[in-house]
């Protein structure tokens, strides 16, 4: 069956490989494969290496393939994409993506080509796209592989190393479990509804419920700030002093001229804000040095946007509407801690937000692209 969550994040094709009925409905099942236990308690497709294969029509441009594969031996056919021009196969313990332009191969979340007998998460990416006309599992269009396959997905872009690692570790969707705090902005004193239950409730200044709590177009409510004397303070607890990884995410609509503070502690620690030309900026103090990553997309268009600033201990990233906005910036260092309040909008003029904020999340985990796309999809399809 489809993996609708991954397809909502941009996968051009996905298949869980957990039902022969579904596979026959999607394509052609050849031979006598069957469903067996898969990785991490799931289910998988078992192919016998003799004549078993599954073919699924696709006709989509792709740059990346990922799947869980159990290798019965260290020489096995895995998948073919277009009748023998592009395929993935292991030969004498080395995994290769034949026909791909300068592919990067990952095994168990790390760049490399060595496989052994047993389960592995494998991925192949390339900056050069090609058309997958027909996905064939368990064959290179010539021979057949004695493999079990689960959780297949094709992507129309080259997945990053961070995305592949999270997919291999099974943490892609876990960002909500790392919520230090979450404010839905439906109240002038918004409660902390984060998974961890840290109780960093907000205290509004200058806000009036009758006029400043407004409907959000994606469900629920948002807080409207006037850009002059309205903000929310959300506590100074130790749980807000993140030292190794961080994500600040917000659902926002700006109706001002920029130079507006979205959320954070201060420029001395961590801060997500908007320049006067409308570009998102993530500012972090790492190892005693202030690092700044500026985006490329202006959000000064009076439209709602999901904006995300993230640091995973190695790279700073910015996302607008679930899409990486600029190339990641490579930095290392501990995030500075400080006693200052975490604020949404600001008490410092001219950094007060003009417009609405509908959702703010602070997580202790760096966010990669698939997760950012997932959060954007969740926020704009019903506020989850």
Secondary structure, DSSP 8 states (H G I E B T S, - for coil): ---HHHHHTTEEEEE----HHHHHHHSEEES--EEEE-GGG-EEEEEESSS-EEEEEEEEEEEEEEEEEEESSSSEEEEESSSSSSEEEEETTEEEEET-SS-EEEETTEE--B--SEEEEEEEEEEEEEEEEEEEETBSSSSB-EEEEEEEEEESS---HHHHHHHHHT-TTGGGGGEEEEE---STT--B--TT------EEES--HHHHEEE-TTSSEEEEEESSS-EEE----GGG---S-EEEEEEEEE-S-S-EEEEES-TTSEEEEE-TTSEEEEEEEETTEEEEEEEEEE--SSSEEEEEEEE-SSEEEEEETTEE-S--EE--S-B---S---EEE-SSTT---EEEEEEEEEESS---HHHHHHHHHHHHTT--
